Amino acid sequence: MESLTIKVINQVGLHARPAASFVKKAQSFASQILIENVSKRSEKVNAKSFVKILSIAVDHDNDIRITADGDDAVQAIQGLKELVDANFGE
């Protein structure tokens, strides 16, 4: 199991378009991937579910924790970190 906490720098947080990008990237990995909003002490939710990601209300400057478990967990964490760090390609 791999885990990483990072800050969301996107001005709208993890809503609508950024959330859709995040889900698409998460779905490209076989590992089970969970995400939680550390700043708001949310529950861990399935990172492959658009609705679940919206439910944890990640805003600008919130810290999120991504946890992955599976054969490609390291790659999943790294890929999602790169997406967040690149501001979701915006």
Secondary structure in CASP SS format (residue, H / E / C, confidence):
PFRMAT SS
TARGET T0000
AUTHOR 0000-0000-0000
METHOD secondary structure of the structure
MODEL  1
M C 1.00
E E 1.00
S E 1.00
L E 1.00
T E 1.00
I E 1.00
K E 1.00
V C 1.00
I C 1.00
N C 1.00
Q C 1.00
V C 1.00
G C 1.00
L C 1.00
H C 1.00
A H 1.00
R H 1.00
P H 1.00
A H 1.00
A H 1.00
S H 1.00
F H 1.00
V H 1.00
K H 1.00
K H 1.00
A H 1.00
Q H 1.00
S C 1.00
F C 1.00
A C 1.00
S C 1.00
Q E 1.00
I E 1.00
L E 1.00
I E 1.00
E E 1.00
N E 1.00
V C 1.00
S C 1.00
K C 1.00
R C 1.00
S C 1.00
E C 1.00
K C 1.00
V E 1.00
N E 1.00
A C 1.00
K C 1.00
S C 1.00
F H 1.00
V H 1.00
K H 1.00
I H 1.00
L H 1.00
S H 1.00
I C 1.00
A C 1.00
V C 1.00
D C 1.00
H C 1.00
D C 1.00
N C 1.00
D E 1.00
I E 1.00
R E 1.00
I E 1.00
T E 1.00
A E 1.00
D E 1.00
G C 1.00
D C 1.00
D C 1.00
A H 1.00
V H 1.00
Q H 1.00
A H 1.00
I H 1.00
Q H 1.00
G H 1.00
L H 1.00
K H 1.00
E H 1.00
L H 1.00
V H 1.00
D H 1.00
A C 1.00
N H 1.00
F H 1.00
G H 1.00
E C 1.00
END
